[in-house]
């Protein structure tokens, strides 16, 4: 049997890494972060336990990469969904809705992610996080920002705050209200993006 070519080996490594990331999202979403072990993840992915350490320094790095992958894939799907558009306001609305949607539909996962980000390690710099940053900063640029380096981190912080508020145990805020606040901040009409079924929240007048 002839040896595999470098390109074939690279593709196999990519697929193996992707299976580990997908298994991490599945298991943490089902069981929570603390009760999910690296051995569990390797078993779910059909990989050897040592392969996890080959790709990732530890569980926290693997988990953050897995969530960033989910986020950038979700965001990309939202930005590219039909009908396709180049309208910057619509794209920013879709981006906001995509991130809020993850907090609503994946609360266990996103709560664990926020908890990890707030710990000493902070953000894990990885290819998945870089893809997420590129998509989000691209939406900011298409929206019309002339200072993406300033406006992108601000939007990122606001989205992180919204996610935290939605998944906060015991005192969650309504996602519709948080969406309304973000849309108002950026001057976006409620009908843009993917409006929730609930009507736009009313604000009390001073």
C-alpha positions in Angstrom: 0.0 0.0 0.0 1.4 3.4 -1.0 1.7 6.0 1.7 -0.9 8.7 1.9 -0.1 12.0 0.3 0.4 15.1 2.5 -2.9 16.6 1.2 -4.8 13.4 2.3 -3.2 13.4 5.7 -4.1 17.1 6.1 -7.7 16.4 5.2 -7.8 13.5 7.7 -6.4 15.7 10.5 -9.0 18.4 9.6 -11.9 15.9 9.8 -10.6 14.5 13.1 -10.4 17.9 14.6 -13.8 18.8 13.4 -15.3 15.6 15.0 -13.8 16.6 18.3 -15.2 20.1 18.1 -18.7 18.8 17.2 -18.6 16.1 20.0 -17.7 18.8 22.5 -20.6 21.0 21.6 -23.0 18.0 21.7 -21.8 16.7 25.1 -21.5 20.0 26.9 -24.9 20.9 25.6 -26.3 17.7 27.0 -24.4 17.3 30.3 -22.8 20.7 31.1 -19.1 21.6 31.1 -18.0 20.2 34.5 -19.4 16.7 33.9 -18.0 16.3 30.4 -14.5 14.8 30.3 -12.0 14.7 27.5 -12.4 10.9 27.5 -16.1 11.4 26.9 -15.4 13.7 24.0 -12.9 11.4 22.4 -15.4 8.5 22.7 -18.2 10.5 21.1 -15.9 11.6 18.3 -14.5 8.1 17.7 -11.0 9.3 18.4 -8.1 8.2 20.6 -7.8 10.0 23.9 -4.3 11.1 23.0 -5.5 12.8 19.9 -7.4 15.4 21.9 -4.1 16.6 23.5 -2.5 16.6 20.1 -4.9 19.3 18.9 -5.7 21.2 22.1 -3.7 22.1 25.2 -6.6 21.3 27.5 -10.4 21.0 28.0 -11.0 24.8 28.3 -9.2 25.5 25.0 -11.1 22.7 23.2 -14.4 23.9 24.6 -13.9 27.5 23.6 -12.8 26.5 20.1 -15.9 24.3 19.8 -18.2 27.1 20.8 -16.5 29.7 18.5 -16.8 27.2 15.7 -20.6 26.9 16.4 -20.9 30.6 16.6 -19.0 31.4 13.3 -20.9 28.6 11.5 -24.3 30.0 12.8 -23.3 33.5 12.0 -22.1 32.6 8.5 -25.4 30.7 7.8 -27.4 33.7 8.9 -25.4 36.2 6.8 -25.6 34.0 3.7 -29.2 32.8 4.0 -31.7 33.5 1.2 -32.6 36.0 0.1 -29.0 36.9 -0.2 -28.3 40.6 0.5 -25.5 43.2 0.6 -27.6 45.6 2.7 -25.4 46.4 5.7 -28.3 47.1 8.0 -29.9 43.8 7.2 -26.6 42.0 7.7 -26.0 43.6 11.1 -29.5 42.7 12.1 -28.9 39.1 11.1 -25.7 39.0 13.0 -27.3 40.2 16.2 -30.2 37.8 15.8 -27.8 34.9 15.2 -25.9 35.5 18.5 -29.0 36.1 20.5 -30.5 33.0 19.0 -27.7 30.9 20.3 -28.2 32.2 23.8 -31.9 31.4 23.5 -31.6 27.9 22.0 -28.3 26.8 23.5 -28.4 28.2 27.1 -26.4 25.5 28.8 -23.6 25.7 26.2 -23.5 29.5 26.1 -23.6 29.8 29.9 -20.6 27.5 30.2 -18.8 29.5 27.5 -19.4 32.8 29.2 -18.2 31.4 32.5 -15.0 30.2 30.8 -14.4 33.6 29.2 -14.7 35.3 32.5 -12.1 33.1 34.1 -8.4 33.8 34.1 -7.8 32.3 30.6 -10.1 34.8 28.9 -10.5 34.4 25.2 -8.8 31.5 23.5 -7.1 32.7 20.3 -7.8 30.0 17.8 -8.8 29.7 14.1 -12.5 29.4 15.0 -12.4 32.6 17.0 -10.6 34.4 14.2 -13.2 33.3 11.7 -16.0 34.6 14.0 -14.2 37.9 14.4 -13.8 38.2 10.6 -17.5 37.6 10.0 -18.6 40.0 12.7 -16.2 42.8 11.8 -17.2 42.3 8.2 -20.9 42.9 9.1 -19.8 46.0 11.0 -17.9 47.3 8.0 -20.8 46.6 5.6 -23.1 48.4 8.0 -21.1 51.5 7.2 -18.5 51.8 10.0 -15.5 53.9 9.2 -13.7 52.7 12.3 -14.1 49.0 12.4 -11.3 48.6 14.8 -13.3 50.5 17.4 -16.8 49.6 16.4 -16.3 45.8 16.2 -15.0 45.3 19.8 -17.9 47.5 21.0 -20.5 45.4 19.2 -18.8 42.2 20.4 -18.9 43.5 24.0 -22.6 44.4 23.6 -23.4 41.0 22.2 -21.5 39.3 25.0 -23.5 41.3 27.5 -26.8 40.3 25.9 -25.8 36.6 25.9 -24.8 36.9 29.6 -28.1 38.6 30.5 -30.2 35.9 28.7 -28.4 32.9 30.2 -28.0 34.4 33.8 -29.4 31.8 36.2 -32.3 33.0 38.3 -32.6 36.4 36.7 -32.6 36.1 32.9 -33.7 39.1 30.8 -36.1 38.7 27.9 -34.2 38.3 24.6 -36.8 40.5 22.8 -36.0 43.4 25.1 -32.2 43.0 24.6 -32.8 42.7 20.8 -34.8 45.9 20.9 -32.1 47.8 22.8 -29.4 46.7 20.4 -31.6 47.5 17.3 -32.3 50.9 18.8 -28.6 51.6 19.4 -27.8 50.8 15.8 -30.9 52.4 14.3 -32.2 49.1 12.9 -35.9 48.5 12.2 -37.5 45.8 14.2 -38.6 44.0 11.0 -35.0 43.4 9.9 -33.2 40.1 10.5 -35.3 37.4 12.0 -37.8 39.1 14.3 -39.1 37.0 17.2 -42.8 36.1 17.3 -43.4 38.3 20.2 -44.2 41.9 19.4 -41.6 44.7 19.9 -41.3 45.5 23.6 -42.7 48.8 24.6 -40.5 51.2 26.6 -41.8 53.3 29.4 -41.7 57.0 28.6 -40.0 59.3 31.1 
